[in-house]
């Protein structure tokens, strides 16, 4: 979840939103199927755990692949002057 909020701060929400949508589909679909087939709450929790694991893995893969790098899409338009912090 921390990567989701960090992505908001970085202005890069595509992959975290896709990961969250995948989590919703896995949790809702898996939970429904688990209740429908077994009627046991344990399998629902397994579906929720799988959904949360998928969410984390998709976010981690997006960060590892460089989705947050400046080449992937900068917040500052190309060619704009960049102010650097100076030490005093």
N, C-alpha and C positions, 0 to 999 in steps of 0.2 A: 504494500500500500504506500510505502514511503516513496517509491519510484513514481507512483502516480502523481503525488503532490509535488514532487520535484519536477516532473514534466510540466505541470501547470506553471510553475515558476519560470521554467526555461522557455515556455511558449511552444512546446512540442507535444501536442496532445493526440496526434493521429494514432500512434501505436498503443498508448494507454487506453484510449477509447475503444479501439478494436479488441484489446485484451479484456476489457470490462464487458464488452458485448459477448465475447466468447465465454467468459465466466458465467454470465447470465444464462446463455443457452445451455451450457453444460449443467449448471446447477438446476435449472428449471426442468430441462428435459430428462436429465439423469434422475432427479428426485421423483419426477412423475412416473418414470418407468420403474424405478425401484419400488415405489408404493403399489403400482399397478401389478407388477409381477410377483413381489414377495409379501407386501404388506408390512414389512419389517422396517423399523426406523433406523436400524444400523446401516442398511444399504443407502438410505437417504444421506446419512452423514458421510458415507464413502463418496457419494456423488458430489457433495459439497466440498469435500477435501480435494477431490480431483479438479473441481472447478477452480478452487483457490490456487492449486499448484499450477494449473494451466495459465492463470492470470499472472503469477509470478514469473513463470518461464518465458512467457511472451514478452513481458516488460524487460526482463533481463536480456533476452535475445535482441531486443530492439536497441538497448543501450550498447551491448557488445558489438553489434553490427555497425555502430556509428550513426544511428538515427539522430543523435543529439549533436553531432559534430557541426562545425560551422559550414562545412561543405554541403551538408544535407539541406540547408535552408537557414539562412541567418535572419536574425531579427532586424539587423541593420541592412538597408539596401546596399547592393554591391557598388563599390566606388565611393561610398559615403566616408567622410573622415572619421577616424576612430580616436576618441580621447583616451589616453592612457593615464593611469594614476601615477602621480609622482610622489616620491618619498621626500619627506622634509627632515 
